[in-house]
């Protein structure tokens, strides 16, 4: 799939990806103009639709592309760290570094989570659900639960931790208009919540 696109020189691929991301972030799916995309990418409209069947196909390609960048976060995690709170803190810092490296991609993710177009809503929801499920599986891989306080219901404790992480992500989504606004202060804020939970969970 997308064989023709991936046969292009890397520089041209990046031009098309960047132009498309800029347009979708700026205008949302329904109002995004393929005319503006090809203008920004410096290609013909015929060329664009030679690589992608239509606007939706291009959007879904970008969704997969962005998912791949998000997946890079977990490639840099030290899974030998078995303390759940240290693990989550590590993920947050790696994520911030990758966000700073690929701000456009994460701005696209910001726009995706707020996208309401019926044409792509189902695909977005499925992708988000999969990322969340796989993310939680990776977060808890090889965790040492013996550190938890004796008698604590670990399953419920993990549910509370998950809900806290999801709620904090929702808070960031509502407060930030772009990934460029993300800073270390949000990591420190998360650390303050993490310390409260750690104090409640550990001996």
N, C-alpha and C positions, 0 to 999 in steps of 0.2 A: 504494500500500500504506500502511496506517495513516492513511488520509485522515481518518477520524472522530477519531482521536486528535489529529492535527495541526490539526484545526479548533477544538480546545478553546482557551480562553484560556491564555496562556503560563504564568501562575501555577499553573493546575490541572495542566498538563502536568508542570511541575517537581515538584509535590507527588506525583504518581503515580510519576514516575521515581525520586525520592528514596526514597519508601516502598518501592518494589520493590527498589532497590539495597540498602537497609538490610537487608531481609529475606533476600535471597540471600547477602549477605556474612555475615550473622549465622548463618544456618542451612544454607547450601549449597542446591543445587537440589532435591534429593529431599525435604528436610525443610521447605523454604520453604512458608509458609502464605499462600494468597491471601486468607484471612480477615484475617490480620494486615496484609497489604498494603493492602487496602481500608480497614481501620480507620486505618492511618497516613496514607493519602491522603485520608481523609474523603469517600469515595465509596461507592456501593453495589456489591455484587459483580456485579450485572447490568450496571452501567455499565462495570466493568472488562472484562467479556467482550463488551461491545459494541465496545470498542476493540481487544481482542486475542482471538484465538480460544480460547486456553487458556494454561496456565502456560508451556509451552514456547515458544509464540509470543511471549509477553511477554519471556521470557529472551533469545530470539534478537534481539528488538527492542533490548534493552539492550546486547547484544553489538555491534550495528551502531552504536548511539548512542555507546558507549564508543570504538569504532574511529574514529568521526568526531572525537572529542576528541584521540585519539592523532595523527590525521592533521594536526591543527592545529600540531603540533610542527614539521613540515616546512614549513609556511607561513611560519614565522618564521626559517628558516635562510637565511643569506647564502650562496648557491651560487656567488658570485664568489670565495669563499675556496677556493683550490685545493689547499691543504696538507691532506692527509688527517687528520693528527693534530689540527690546529687545527679542522678541520670536526667531528670526533667530539667534541672538547671543547665546541664551541659547541652541538652537539645536546644534550649532557648538561646544560648549563646552561639551555637553553630548556626541556628536558623537566622539570627540577626546578621551574622557575617555573610551568609549566602544571600540574604535579602539585599544587603549593601552591594554585593557583587552583581546581582541581577534585579535591580529595582523595577525595571519595566515588567518583568515576568510576575513579580509579586503585586504590582499595581494592577496587572491583568486579573490576578486572583481576587484582589479587592473588588474589582468590577464584577467578576463572575458571581461572587456570593450575594451580590445585590441585584443580579440580572433577573428580570421578571418576564422576559419574552417567552410566550407559550411555545415558540418553535424550538427552543433549546432548554427549557426549564427541566424537563424530565431527565435529559442527559446530564445536566449539571448536578441535579440531586443525586443521581446514581453515582456520579464521580465523587461527590463530596462524601457520601455514605461510605464508599469503598476506602477513601483516603482516611477517614476517621477510624474505621474498623481496623485497617492495617496499621495505622499509626499507633493505636492503643496496644495492639498485639506486640509491636516492636518496643514500645515504651516499657512493657512489663516482661520482656524477654530476659531470663536469667536473673531475676530480682530475688534478693535474699529476704524472705518474709519472716525469718527468725528474729529480725530486728524489731518487729512489731510487738507491742505490749501483749503479754499473755492474757487470754480471755477476750481480746478484741476480735470482733467479727470482721475478718479480713475482706470478705466479699463486699460488705457494706462500706467498709473504709475505702476500698478502691473505687466504689461507685461515687462516694462523696468527692474523692480526689478527681475523678473524671469530670463530674459535674462542675467542680471548681475550675478546671482547665478550660472546659467548654464555655463557661460563663465569662472567664477572663478574656478568652478569644473574642467573644461577642462584645464585650466592653471595648476592646481595642478597635473592633470593626466600627463601632458607633462613634468612637472618639477621633479616629484617624481618617483623613481624606485621601492620603497617599502613603506609600511605604517609606517615603523620604522623611516622614514625621516620626517614624519609629526610632527609639533611642534607648540607651542603657537605662534610663530612668524607669522604663516599663519592666525591664528585667529585675531591677531592684524592687519595684512594686510587687512583682510576682514572688520574689524571694520573701517578702514580708508575709504573704499569705502562706507560702510554703513552710515557713518557720512555725506558724500557728498549727498547721496540720501535723508537722513533724513532732512537735511537742505533745500533741494529743495522741499520736499513734505509737511513738517509740517509748521504750522503757526509760 
